[in-house]
Amino acid sequence: MFSRKYSGETFVQVYLKAPRAGQVKTRLAADIGDDAATEAYRWMVGEVLGNIPDSLDVCVAYSPKNAHDEISDWLAPDLAWRDRVEWIAQCDGDLGARLEASTDQLFRDGAGHVLVVGTDCPDVGKSHYAKAIQLLTTEFDVVFGPSKDGGYYLVGLNAPQPSIFRDIEWSSENTLADSLKAAKRAGLRIGMLEELEDIDDLPAWKRFQEREDLKKITYLKKITYLKMSEESETPWSKSFRLDPIYVQRVWGGRMLETLYGRDLPDSDTPFGESWEVSDRDEAMSLVAGEGTTLRFLWNNHREEVFGQAGLDAEGDRFPLLVKILDCRADLSIQVHPPTEKAEELGGEPKTEMWYVAQADAGAKLYVGLKDGVDRTAFENAVEAGTTSDLVHVVEPSEGDFLFIPSGRLHAIGGGLLIFEIQQNSDTTYRVFDWNRAGLNGQPRELQVEQSLASINFDDHEPGLGKADGECLVDCDYFKVDRWEMGPGSGRSCLQPGQFCILAVVDGGLYFGSERLSPGDFRVVPASAGLLARPMVASAEGATLLVTTLPSRT
């Protein structure tokens, strides 16, 4: 015997599309641009879903047919708390054919009433749904919510009514009139809601912004401003990617290719480092697709990109260097000069932190000195070639991190993939390199004298880092937070006027209309305001590192 899924429930069926630039809000996009119109669309969909009463079930009628995962990830924060959400892929044909098919499916499965809404009218609220249900349960067969452009923002049914969807001039000033005529020909009793305005073009968008009761007026004005201002075409008005710079290392490998799908410069060289954010003469980051250098942004658009923290910082170079390290063999045991000795030694101080993104079983980090080791014992070990015997060793797991202040002896062991955030410095003094040859077949140069002058000999057996909530490291040079986003959860980056560097460690997320995967980095500029900030974790969740400069104001 046929069994129905539902027992007379009322469904709100929301018609929507995947939020793809150039495919949604196209009339609005003609004035404010594809990206801004797509963000406006995403916001409007969120408003429509948020205004549906808790007592009603939701059915998402989505398009295109292959976009279920993309759309479910996007809408997860808006729908996760609802007891029932159904999904129907819109069929082929005009809007009438799709409406007829999707409403019929719900009624066949036992729905009692179906209220269909689009996403062009975020003013549809709980009172409109309540009124539509009241009309349907008292005396009417069909209820329309008329829109000012001649269409309708809502149609409510208490049974399948295919006649009202056939032979209609859709997306025109005649849509509602044609539908009413069809309903009357079918002998249906017609109820009407109040007239509302769809947001399809810039004048309607601006009218919507100017309403006194609009709580999100600032956010919406920023969306419109994106395209209307001349600066909207610059890379610092929205998040951007920097082209990575790949560096060969004797201890490197090919994990950037195999794990992250990177196109490395050649097919067999060991690449140990990917410089993701770099303002170095020898390795200058370029904004992807723009050709603009990071240094140009730092010196010419510091406030727009880096906000107050950038204004507080000194110097004509961006003060951080961010890398991925693919360590297939042990790195040299090394040290960076502390601030008070760097100039004397002819180098630059460097404080850094490591985040372990992947760790092979038994992989090691070498950090600080073993208890009881003093300078004399260490010098003797250097002379005897037994330096590594005196270095403290820890075995990290994925998700561990380590803070390396200048002067701390350290090395990364083989079998680790590390995200490194550091001061903008490339001064490293090697004190021991495992007696191996470099890429040229010759032993690599050691800087024993400078190393001995830099090592903090009171630094014995430091441990792995301990997070303070989400904060991993907050020092004079950078602040790094780790965000664990659950499946489908949503979150904003930082407050307006701040910037950050996002790095995806694992999982994935949707950032605006873009999907970010493990190993992806983005710079979110201060001037992006609220528009560039909403993020939604994918179905598998996401782990992010969020790096900022400390503000001294």
Secondary structure, DSSP 4 states (H G I P E B T S, - for coil): ----S-SS-EEEEEEEE---TTTSSHHHHHHH-HHHHHHHHHHHHHHHHHTS-TTSEEEEEEESGGGHHHHHHHHHHHHTT-S-EEEEE--SS-HHHHHHHHHHHHHHTT-SEEEEE-SS-TT--HHHHHHHHHHHHHT-SEEEEEBTTSSEEEEEESS--GGGGSS--TTSTTHHHHHHHHHHHTT--EEE---B----SHHHHHHHHT-TT-TTHHHHHHHHHHHHSGGGGSGGGS-B-BPPEEEEEEEEESHHHHTT----SSSS--EEEEEEE-EETTEE-BBTTT--BHHHHHHHSHHHHHHHHHHHS-SSS-SEEEEEEEESSPPPEEE---HHHHHHHTS----EEEEEEEE-TT--EEEEE-TT--HHHHHHHHHHT-GGGGEEEE---TT-EEEE-TT--EEEPSSEEEEEEEES----EEEE-TT-B-TTSSBPP--HHHHHHH--TT-BS------BTTEEEE-SS-EEEEEEEPTT-EE--S-TT--EEEEEEEEEEEETTEEE-TT-EEEE-GGGTTTT--EEEEEEEEEEEEEEPPP--
